[in-house]
Amino acid sequence: MWTLRQRGPDWTPITPKAGSLFHADQQLGGGVASHDAQNAYMVLAYIKSRALLEDLGGAAYFERIFSEGDIDAFSRLAPGASLEEIWKYWLGHLSASVENISGVLTVRLDAFRPEHAQRSVQDIVRLSEALVNKVTLRNRADSLARAETEVAGARERLALARQKTLEFRNKNLVIDPGARATSIGELIGKLSMERIDLVNALSTFSSSLATDAPSQRLQRTRLAAVEKQIAELRRKLTDDQGSGAVSEQLANYENLKLDEQFAERLYSIALTAYDSARQDLERQQLYLVTIVPPTLPESATYPRVVANTSLLFFALLGAWAIVALIVASIDDQMT
């Protein structure tokens, strides 16, 4: 999250003078994350670019601020200046830097009127926020487009997996080979119990009845039929000769179901990513917040009247002393 802090200097109330320079400071700060620092450097490059000049309003905007008639000829922007000249002039009145550790972007602008300094800084903040969110919106739109592509691919893969499962069922005339295998196993179990009963009955009555007795022949016939059924059922389960074995169908079916489950999982993940990208696109996460609103400067930073006057006085005094020494030296030589 981006934050914005407005910091104003300690001004003393005086009447602004023509040609005086007022400055406004603006700090744009980010969190600890390196992504915020990257955004700060992006805004820094934008503030120092010609694109900002055009976004602010071009030559007309800067002529209103820096080309007024009450500004001295040496300081004001020449009317009708080219964009190249305006850009160089702008950089001379603007200073911006990013603190590497905190990622805080500090902007300072000098203007000849306090309201111009304040309004220009506000315009810079507004355009910087628009730039950050434009880039963020573009990135999120790209993320949403990629998520849509992933969803479409996952949906197609899931549909293909389900189609293969349907074709398998239609081809083998079975809904669930696992349920069929369970049913055959239960039937084999029942027939095996019946076979045991028949074998026990034949063993019990073999000593008292003749081998060709009608009851014995009937029991042997039933036993043979049961054993034949068991063999056929076992062959259906594990027949290596044919392709209709339940074991083979079950293995193929499990592979198909595994592919289908995997496709469903991918589709679910793609939908989650798509919803997240869509929600990110709908909300603004990077924004600038003014913690302390910009205030009008109350005193001029430049010129420093006392310091400059004192400096000029001592410079003239030094020049007068040098000239006096030279004149005195010439007089001594002439006499």
C-alpha positions as CSV (number, residue, x, y, z in Angstrom):
1,M,0.0,0.0,0.0
2,W,1.3,3.4,-0.9
3,T,1.1,6.3,1.6
4,L,1.6,9.9,1.0
5,R,2.9,12.3,3.6
6,Q,2.8,16.1,3.1
7,R,5.6,17.9,4.9
8,G,5.8,21.7,5.0
9,P,8.7,23.9,6.1
10,D,8.5,26.2,9.1
11,W,7.4,29.4,7.4
12,T,7.3,32.9,9.0
13,P,4.4,35.2,7.9
14,I,5.7,37.8,5.5
15,T,4.3,39.4,2.4
16,P,5.4,37.6,-0.8
17,K,7.6,39.6,-3.1
18,A,7.9,39.6,-6.8
19,G,10.7,37.2,-7.9
20,S,10.7,35.4,-4.6
21,L,10.8,31.6,-4.7
22,F,8.4,29.4,-2.6
23,H,8.8,25.7,-2.4
24,A,6.6,22.8,-1.4
25,D,7.7,19.4,-0.3
26,Q,5.9,16.1,-0.9
27,Q,6.8,12.7,0.4
28,L,5.5,9.5,-1.2
29,G,6.3,6.5,0.8
30,G,5.8,2.7,0.4
31,G,6.0,-0.3,2.7
32,V,9.0,-2.5,3.2
33,A,8.4,-4.6,0.2
34,S,10.7,-4.2,-2.8
35,H,7.7,-3.9,-5.1
36,D,6.8,-0.6,-3.4
37,A,10.3,0.7,-3.9
38,Q,10.1,-0.3,-7.6
39,N,6.9,1.8,-7.8
40,A,8.6,4.7,-6.2
41,Y,11.4,4.7,-8.7
42,M,8.8,4.4,-11.5
43,V,7.1,7.5,-10.2
44,L,10.5,9.3,-9.9
45,A,11.2,8.6,-13.5
46,Y,7.8,9.8,-14.5
47,I,8.1,13.1,-12.5
48,K,11.4,13.9,-14.3
49,S,10.1,13.0,-17.7
50,R,8.6,15.1,-20.5
51,A,5.4,13.0,-20.2
52,L,4.6,14.7,-17.0
53,L,4.9,18.1,-18.7
54,E,2.3,17.1,-21.3
55,D,0.0,15.5,-18.7
56,L,0.1,18.7,-16.6
57,G,-1.1,20.8,-19.6
58,G,1.9,21.5,-21.7
59,A,3.5,24.9,-22.3
60,A,0.3,26.8,-21.3
61,Y,0.5,25.3,-17.8
62,F,4.1,26.3,-17.2
63,E,3.7,29.8,-18.7
64,R,0.9,30.5,-16.3
65,I,3.3,29.6,-13.4
66,F,6.7,30.7,-14.5
67,S,6.2,33.4,-17.1
68,E,4.3,36.0,-15.2
69,G,5.3,39.6,-15.8
70,D,6.2,40.4,-12.2
71,I,9.0,37.7,-12.3
72,D,12.4,39.2,-13.1
73,A,13.7,38.5,-16.6
74,F,16.6,36.4,-15.4
75,S,14.4,34.0,-13.5
76,R,11.2,33.6,-15.4
77,L,10.5,31.2,-18.2
78,A,10.7,32.8,-21.6
79,P,7.3,33.0,-23.3
80,G,6.9,30.8,-26.3
81,A,9.7,28.4,-25.0
82,S,9.9,25.0,-26.7
83,L,9.1,21.9,-24.8
84,E,12.8,21.0,-24.5
85,E,13.5,24.4,-22.9
86,I,10.5,24.1,-20.6
87,W,11.7,20.6,-19.5
88,K,15.2,21.9,-18.7
89,Y,13.6,24.8,-16.8
90,W,11.3,22.5,-14.9
91,L,14.2,20.2,-13.8
92,G,15.9,23.3,-12.5
93,H,13.0,24.0,-10.1
94,L,12.2,20.4,-9.3
95,S,14.2,18.0,-7.1
96,A,13.1,14.4,-6.4
97,S,14.8,11.5,-4.8
98,V,14.1,8.0,-3.4
99,E,15.5,6.8,-0.1
100,N,16.9,3.4,-0.8
101,I,16.1,1.8,2.6
102,S,12.5,3.0,3.1
103,G,11.6,3.5,-0.5
104,V,10.3,7.0,0.4
105,L,10.0,9.4,-2.6
106,T,10.6,13.1,-1.7
107,V,9.6,15.8,-4.2
108,R,10.5,19.5,-3.8
109,L,9.2,22.1,-6.2
110,D,10.2,25.8,-6.3
111,A,7.7,28.4,-7.7
112,F,7.3,32.2,-7.6
113,R,3.9,32.1,-5.8
114,P,2.9,29.9,-2.8
115,E,-0.3,28.8,-4.4
116,H,1.5,27.7,-7.6
117,A,3.9,25.6,-5.5
118,Q,1.0,24.0,-3.6
119,R,-1.2,23.4,-6.7
120,S,1.7,22.0,-8.7
121,V,2.6,19.5,-6.0
122,Q,-1.0,18.4,-5.8
123,D,-1.1,17.9,-9.5
124,I,2.1,15.8,-9.3
125,V,0.5,13.6,-6.6
126,R,-2.7,13.2,-8.6
127,L,-0.9,12.2,-11.8
128,S,1.5,9.9,-10.0
129,E,-1.3,8.1,-8.4
130,A,-3.0,7.8,-11.8
131,L,0.2,6.4,-13.3
132,V,0.7,3.8,-10.5
133,N,-2.8,2.6,-10.8
134,K,-2.7,2.6,-14.6
135,V,0.3,0.3,-14.5
136,T,-1.3,-1.8,-11.7
137,L,-4.5,-2.1,-13.7
138,R,-2.7,-3.2,-16.8
139,N,-0.8,-5.9,-14.8
140,R,-4.0,-7.1,-13.3
141,A,-5.8,-7.2,-16.6
142,D,-2.9,-9.3,-18.0
143,S,-3.2,-11.6,-15.0
144,L,-7.0,-11.9,-15.5
145,A,-6.4,-12.7,-19.2
146,R,-3.9,-15.4,-18.3
147,A,-6.3,-16.8,-15.7
148,E,-9.1,-16.9,-18.3
149,T,-6.8,-18.8,-20.6
150,E,-5.9,-21.3,-17.8
151,V,-9.6,-21.8,-17.0
152,A,-10.5,-22.4,-20.7
153,G,-7.6,-25.0,-21.0
154,A,-8.6,-26.7,-17.7
155,R,-12.2,-26.8,-18.8
156,E,-11.3,-28.3,-22.1
157,R,-9.1,-30.9,-20.4
158,L,-11.9,-31.8,-18.0
159,A,-14.4,-32.2,-20.8
160,L,-12.0,-34.4,-22.7
161,A,-11.4,-36.6,-19.7
162,R,-15.2,-37.0,-19.1
163,Q,-15.8,-37.8,-22.7
164,K,-13.2,-40.6,-22.6
165,T,-14.9,-42.0,-19.5
166,L,-18.3,-41.9,-21.3
167,E,-16.8,-43.6,-24.4
168,F,-15.4,-46.3,-22.1
169,R,-18.7,-47.0,-20.5
170,N,-20.6,-47.1,-23.8
171,K,-18.0,-49.5,-25.3
172,N,-17.9,-51.9,-22.4
173,L,-21.6,-51.5,-21.5
174,V,-20.8,-51.0,-17.9
175,I,-21.1,-47.9,-15.6
176,D,-18.6,-48.8,-12.9
177,P,-16.3,-51.8,-13.4
178,G,-15.5,-51.6,-9.7
179,A,-19.1,-52.3,-8.8
180,R,-19.2,-55.1,-11.4
181,A,-16.1,-56.7,-10.0
182,T,-17.5,-56.5,-6.5
183,S,-20.8,-58.1,-7.7
184,I,-18.9,-60.9,-9.4
185,G,-16.7,-61.5,-6.4
186,E,-19.8,-61.8,-4.2
187,L,-21.4,-64.3,-6.6
188,I,-18.2,-66.4,-6.7
189,G,-18.3,-66.4,-2.9
190,K,-21.8,-67.7,-2.9
191,L,-21.1,-70.3,-5.5
192,S,-18.0,-71.5,-3.7
193,M,-20.1,-72.0,-0.5
194,E,-22.6,-73.9,-2.5
195,R,-19.9,-76.0,-4.0
196,I,-18.5,-76.9,-0.6
197,D,-22.0,-78.0,0.5
198,L,-22.3,-80.2,-2.6
199,V,-18.9,-81.8,-2.1
200,N,-19.8,-82.5,1.6
201,A,-23.1,-84.0,0.6
202,L,-21.5,-86.3,-2.0
203,S,-18.8,-87.3,0.5
204,T,-21.5,-88.1,3.2
205,F,-23.7,-90.2,1.1
206,S,-21.1,-91.9,-1.0
207,S,-20.7,-94.7,1.6
208,S,-24.5,-95.5,1.7
209,L,-25.6,-94.9,-1.8
210,A,-24.4,-96.4,-5.1
211,T,-22.3,-94.2,-7.4
212,D,-24.9,-94.3,-10.1
213,A,-27.8,-93.6,-7.8
214,P,-30.1,-90.9,-9.1
215,S,-29.5,-88.6,-6.2
216,Q,-25.7,-88.9,-6.5
217,R,-25.9,-88.2,-10.3
218,L,-28.0,-85.1,-9.6
219,Q,-25.5,-83.9,-7.0
220,R,-22.6,-84.4,-9.3
221,T,-24.4,-82.6,-12.1
222,R,-25.2,-79.7,-9.8
223,L,-21.5,-79.7,-8.6
224,A,-20.3,-79.6,-12.2
225,A,-22.6,-76.7,-13.1
226,V,-21.5,-74.7,-10.0
227,E,-17.8,-75.3,-10.8
228,K,-18.4,-74.2,-14.4
229,Q,-20.1,-71.0,-13.2
230,I,-17.2,-70.3,-10.9
231,A,-14.7,-70.8,-13.6
232,E,-16.6,-68.6,-16.0
233,L,-16.8,-65.8,-13.4
234,R,-13.2,-66.1,-12.6
235,R,-12.4,-65.9,-16.3
236,K,-14.4,-62.8,-16.6
237,L,-12.3,-61.2,-13.8
238,T,-8.9,-62.2,-14.9
239,D,-9.0,-63.5,-18.5
240,D,-5.6,-62.6,-20.1
241,Q,-6.8,-63.9,-23.5
242,G,-9.6,-61.4,-24.1
243,S,-10.1,-57.6,-23.8
244,G,-13.3,-57.9,-21.8
245,A,-11.8,-59.0,-18.5
246,V,-13.2,-57.1,-15.6
247,S,-9.7,-56.6,-14.2
248,E,-8.5,-55.0,-17.4
249,Q,-11.7,-52.9,-17.5
250,L,-11.2,-51.9,-13.9
251,A,-7.6,-50.8,-14.5
252,N,-8.5,-48.8,-17.6
253,Y,-11.5,-47.2,-15.7
254,E,-9.3,-46.3,-12.7
255,N,-6.8,-44.6,-15.0
256,L,-9.6,-42.7,-16.7
257,K,-11.1,-41.6,-13.4
258,L,-7.7,-40.6,-12.2
259,D,-7.3,-38.4,-15.2
260,E,-10.8,-37.0,-14.7
261,Q,-10.1,-36.2,-11.0
262,F,-6.8,-34.5,-11.9
263,A,-8.6,-32.4,-14.5
264,E,-11.3,-31.5,-12.0
265,R,-8.6,-30.4,-9.5
266,L,-6.8,-28.3,-12.2
267,Y,-10.1,-26.7,-13.2
268,S,-10.9,-25.9,-9.5
269,I,-7.5,-24.3,-9.1
270,A,-7.9,-22.3,-12.3
271,L,-11.3,-21.0,-11.2
272,T,-9.9,-19.9,-7.8
273,A,-7.0,-18.1,-9.6
274,Y,-9.5,-16.5,-12.0
275,D,-11.7,-15.3,-9.1
276,S,-8.7,-13.8,-7.3
277,A,-7.5,-12.0,-10.4
278,R,-11.0,-10.6,-11.0
279,Q,-11.3,-9.4,-7.5
280,D,-7.8,-7.8,-7.7
281,L,-8.9,-6.0,-10.9
282,E,-12.0,-4.6,-9.2
283,R,-10.3,-3.1,-6.3
284,Q,-7.5,-0.5,-5.9
285,Q,-4.7,-1.8,-3.8
286,L,-2.0,0.8,-4.6
287,Y,-2.9,4.3,-3.8
288,L,-1.5,7.5,-2.4
289,V,-2.9,8.9,0.9
290,T,-2.2,12.4,2.0
291,I,-1.4,12.2,5.7
292,V,-0.9,15.9,6.2
293,P,-2.7,18.1,3.5
294,P,-0.5,20.5,1.6
295,T,-0.4,24.0,3.1
296,L,0.4,27.3,1.5
297,P,4.0,28.5,2.1
298,E,4.0,31.7,4.2
299,S,7.5,32.9,3.4
300,A,9.9,32.9,0.5
301,T,12.8,30.5,0.5
302,Y,14.7,32.7,-2.0
303,P,16.1,35.2,-2.2
304,R,17.7,35.2,1.3
305,V,17.6,39.0,1.8
306,V,19.8,39.3,4.9
307,A,22.3,36.7,3.8
308,N,22.5,38.0,0.2
309,T,22.7,41.6,1.3
310,S,25.5,40.8,3.8
311,L,27.4,38.8,1.2
312,L,27.1,41.6,-1.3
313,F,28.2,44.2,1.2
314,F,31.3,42.3,2.2
315,A,32.1,41.5,-1.4
316,L,31.9,45.2,-2.3
317,L,33.9,46.1,0.8
318,G,36.6,43.6,-0.3
319,A,36.6,44.9,-3.8
320,W,36.9,48.5,-2.5
321,A,39.8,47.5,-0.3
322,I,41.6,45.8,-3.2
323,V,41.0,48.9,-5.4
324,A,42.2,51.2,-2.6
325,L,45.4,49.1,-2.2
326,I,46.1,49.2,-5.9
327,V,45.5,53.0,-6.1
328,A,47.7,53.5,-3.0
329,S,50.5,51.4,-4.5
330,I,50.4,53.3,-7.8
331,D,50.6,56.6,-5.9
332,D,53.6,55.4,-3.9
333,Q,55.4,54.5,-7.1
334,M,54.7,57.8,-8.8
335,T,56.0,59.7,-5.8
